[in-house]
Amino acid sequence: MAAFFSPFLSKPDTVSRIMLQVLLALLPGIAMYVWYFGPAILVSISLASITALGTEALMLKLRDRPVAPFLKDHSALLTGWLLALSIPPLAPWWLVVVGTAFCIVVAKHLYGGLGNNLFNPAMVGFAVLIISFPAQMTQWISPHGLGQIELTFADQLRYMFLGILPPNVTLDAITMATPLDTLKTHLHLDEPIRQILDMPIYGRLAGQGSEMVSWGFLAGGLYLMARRIISWHIPLAYLGTIFAMAGIFHLADPAHYVTPLFHWFSGAAMLGAFFILTDPVSSPTTHHGKLIFAAGAGLITYLIRAFGGFPDGTAFATLLMNICVPLIVLYTQPKIFGRKGRKP
Amino acid sequence: MSALFKFHGGVHPPTHKTESTATPITRLPLPARLVVPFRQHAGDAAIPIVKPGDHVLKGQLIGEPQGFVSSAVHAPTSGVIEFIGPHPVAHPSGLPDICAVLIPDGKESWIEKVSVDYRNTPIAGLREHLRMAGIVGLGGAVFPSDIKLRPLRGHSIQNIEVLILNGAECEPYITCDDMLMRERAAEVVRGGEILRFMLGAGKVLIGIEDNKPEAIAAMRAAVQAEGLPFEVAEIPTLYPSGSAKQLIRVLTGREVPSGELPTDIGVQSFNVATAYSVARCFEQGEPMLSRIVTVTGNVTQPRNYEVLLGTPIADLLAHSEPKTDTRGYLMGGPMMGTPLPSTDVPLVKASNCFIAMSDALFPAPPATLPCIRCGRCADACPADLQPMDLYWFARAKDFGKTQSYHLFDCIECGACAYVCPSHIPLVQYYRFAKSEIRAREQDKLSADRARERHEYREFRMEREKREKEEKLRAKERAAQATKPAATGEVPTASDAAAEAQRKIQDALAQAKAQAAEAQPRNTENLTPEQLAEIAEIEARRARIRELAKSDVEAPKE
């Protein structure tokens, strides 16, 4: 007998299928990434996948849990992919491996494994890397057509695994600061926004190339919403808050504050809105809670970007808001059937 | 057409209804023997009033209701009572219950059927008639209908505004109400009118899910033909719209406050099959002897049968020819039903559907994974609960927290478990927590009672000791007082005092005797059986007192 207890029917929906859909939704963004920044990102994704699955299997074994069903849930794979997409594609191989291993071993399994992690594992990995290896974490590859020299795929591989660049090529020649970083540096030099945005690194809305990657993530996110894998609450509240904050500052002082759209299409805003903050385990379960959580994350992201020490703030905003989740959930319990208009 | 309202959540499981609606309702031939349980309703079992060897007529009363929540049981056909005693019944526990085994004589000879002119009979008499006709809710809860028709607490009359006839039938596979409404709509509607009359309700709404267009059409035609101002509402197909509180919400927009009854907001609801039985009862003078039941799933002949109560399920299933790969049966629907412990059990008033299960129709769910807090369960919950939190607390045995998260507002519809991508048997956790909490309350209650009894005993022994001492002292004093009297002196003041003392003693003794009478005597040396019996009687009394005090919780139809 399959089941002894009602209900005897269940929707043919599994954690594995949900995670697969999310992986699938990342593909447009990854495609844009490859188009504008070369295939190196595919190598880091592969490295992250192997590390994620390996450490997941190891931890499951150590924790005396069945390995096969958990490996098949694809959650470790998703963590690995999200981390790989958050760090520079030309990062040395060990950076990806160390980061991913930290995500899975510490942020996930030491907290109890699938469903029990307090913090978004990928963002924990990211935070550890950016604090421990700031130099390697800022070696962003120049977008297609902007760098002085473009490396071949073979050259990229050689650099990632062996740390060897072709003769007469310096690291500065192939990497550059991210659009958010460039903006921050030049604003510090008291240059007006208009002049900064005229630099070749900027495209129509934000960074050349990176804005297209954001479009890719937006498309994937809308797909997830259409498939009801994620609800509209977190993306809307997150992007809405960033838009509102950026809008207010931009209207008040357009010479020093960029447009809301620039913020939307820079850095990890789109990835965060649809793929990171929406991690069900580390975000609130109540609808009102989701709105508060994402609005808080949007606010922190903007504050870090505009006034903080880091060019982007999505990772820290996510982690800070993860801390607040139990409290948010406690205070946003919905009124239940037959108790509306009464004290809950 | 009045506006319809929505309830939160709900799911759309595959309905599987068309399989069993292709053929009209089939009357099952008389089986070789019938097994009629005396408890086919919510509440106390009926008391057998026949004995083995008795010849009974079809419709003859064989079990008298006892207690407030109870209902009568009748002989479904004419024949001879072969046996009265425990027999396996279709209860999830698998425990046997007291039943009458009836060997039909094949004549189907009826008792004298007396129809009732309900418009010219006192309502209380009509209620008693329903109770003695064994009319109970046929939606699944089998709650005695007469109780649901009683005036509200503190009122001499009913003040029900809206009567709802529940024809939603939202559970997948089940089609017995659908077929009943298609084929016997007129009687359903007339039964509804009787119920409306008894409640004094102004408005009658009949709620039917829009996946039953034939039933809706038949009911609309019947309402028109009977010339009644009932409204047949076509409600969206969404499980569990047939749950009483959810249907009330859909049809009236009102929410039954948590812990209260629909009558508290002026609404009462009955299943359409119950309305049909009420009409048969008053118009034809027929007690409840049979019901419509769906047999479907992995069978070659899925259909609805009209079956005598007490028919062995094996007989019924054989008519639908289960396929060879059938690995078991469900009673009720797949969302809230239970596995049939054995086919050697009789059909009862609650049996609305039997589903033959095969691996193809009911594949084993994937392995259970941890909860990822995706919230699909909360989105599906028709009671606006947070099932993932309840699961968490139930798993941690944090029962206090489950209650503050309103565990007892859960209607166990299974929508949460249906959508769970981790395939966690959520409803099981809630049932576990509920039964644990109930058991603990029971334990606390009996502990309290034992403590009170102990304290009283201490008090009593103390008092007896005191009284004995006083008596002794009084005696001594009396002896001293009588001494001078023996020497021939005239009565003095001390004699008067002795007289007063004696009177006091008499009064005390009398009071003690009365107290002893009020206390149960000879309770020290009883056998465990006797003690169990006493406990049961006490529990029943307490329950009756409870029921009489607070209005009863009428479960969903």
Chai-1 contact restraints between the chains, C-beta under 6 A:
chainA,res_idxA,chainB,res_idxB,connection_type,confidence,min_distance_angstrom,max_distance_angstrom,comment,restraint_id
A,M1,B,G328,contact,1.0,0.0,6.0,A-B,restraint_1
A,A2,B,F362,contact,1.0,0.0,6.0,A-B,restraint_2
A,A2,B,A364,contact,1.0,0.0,6.0,A-B,restraint_3
A,F5,B,P425,contact,1.0,0.0,6.0,A-B,restraint_4
A,F5,B,Q428,contact,1.0,0.0,6.0,A-B,restraint_5
A,S6,B,M336,contact,1.0,0.0,6.0,A-B,restraint_6
A,S6,B,G337,contact,1.0,0.0,6.0,A-B,restraint_7
A,S6,B,G414,contact,1.0,0.0,6.0,A-B,restraint_8
A,P7,B,M335,contact,1.0,0.0,6.0,A-B,restraint_9
A,P7,B,G414,contact,1.0,0.0,6.0,A-B,restraint_10
A,P7,B,A417,contact,1.0,0.0,6.0,A-B,restraint_11
A,P7,B,Y418,contact,1.0,0.0,6.0,A-B,restraint_12
A,F8,B,P334,contact,1.0,0.0,6.0,A-B,restraint_13
A,F8,B,F362,contact,1.0,0.0,6.0,A-B,restraint_14
A,L9,B,P13,contact,1.0,0.0,6.0,A-B,restraint_15
A,L9,B,P334,contact,1.0,0.0,6.0,A-B,restraint_16
A,S10,B,P365,contact,1.0,0.0,6.0,A-B,restraint_17
A,S10,B,Y418,contact,1.0,0.0,6.0,A-B,restraint_18
A,S10,B,H423,contact,1.0,0.0,6.0,A-B,restraint_19
A,K11,B,Y418,contact,1.0,0.0,6.0,A-B,restraint_20
A,K11,B,V419,contact,1.0,0.0,6.0,A-B,restraint_21
A,D13,B,P421,contact,1.0,0.0,6.0,A-B,restraint_22
A,T14,B,P366,contact,1.0,0.0,6.0,A-B,restraint_23
A,T14,B,P421,contact,1.0,0.0,6.0,A-B,restraint_24
A,V15,B,L369,contact,1.0,0.0,6.0,A-B,restraint_25
A,V15,B,I372,contact,1.0,0.0,6.0,A-B,restraint_26
A,V15,B,P421,contact,1.0,0.0,6.0,A-B,restraint_27
A,V15,B,S422,contact,1.0,0.0,6.0,A-B,restraint_28
A,I18,B,P421,contact,1.0,0.0,6.0,A-B,restraint_29
A,P69,B,A367,contact,1.0,0.0,6.0,A-B,restraint_30
A,L114,B,P370,contact,1.0,0.0,6.0,A-B,restraint_31
A,G115,B,P370,contact,1.0,0.0,6.0,A-B,restraint_32
A,G115,B,C371,contact,1.0,0.0,6.0,A-B,restraint_33
A,G115,B,I372,contact,1.0,0.0,6.0,A-B,restraint_34
A,P280,B,I372,contact,1.0,0.0,6.0,A-B,restraint_35
A,P280,B,R373,contact,1.0,0.0,6.0,A-B,restraint_36
A,P280,B,C374,contact,1.0,0.0,6.0,A-B,restraint_37
A,V281,B,I372,contact,1.0,0.0,6.0,A-B,restraint_38
A,V281,B,R373,contact,1.0,0.0,6.0,A-B,restraint_39
A,T285,B,R373,contact,1.0,0.0,6.0,A-B,restraint_40
A,T285,B,G375,contact,1.0,0.0,6.0,A-B,restraint_41
A,T285,B,M388,contact,1.0,0.0,6.0,A-B,restraint_42
A,P334,B,D384,contact,1.0,0.0,6.0,A-B,restraint_43
A,I336,B,A383,contact,1.0,0.0,6.0,A-B,restraint_44
A,I336,B,D384,contact,1.0,0.0,6.0,A-B,restraint_45
A,I336,B,L385,contact,1.0,0.0,6.0,A-B,restraint_46
A,I336,B,H406,contact,1.0,0.0,6.0,A-B,restraint_47
A,I336,B,D409,contact,1.0,0.0,6.0,A-B,restraint_48
A,F337,B,A383,contact,1.0,0.0,6.0,A-B,restraint_49
A,F337,B,D384,contact,1.0,0.0,6.0,A-B,restraint_50
A,G338,B,E255,contact,1.0,0.0,6.0,A-B,restraint_51
A,G338,B,V256,contact,1.0,0.0,6.0,A-B,restraint_52
A,G338,B,P257,contact,1.0,0.0,6.0,A-B,restraint_53
A,G338,B,S258,contact,1.0,0.0,6.0,A-B,restraint_54
A,R339,B,S258,contact,1.0,0.0,6.0,A-B,restraint_55
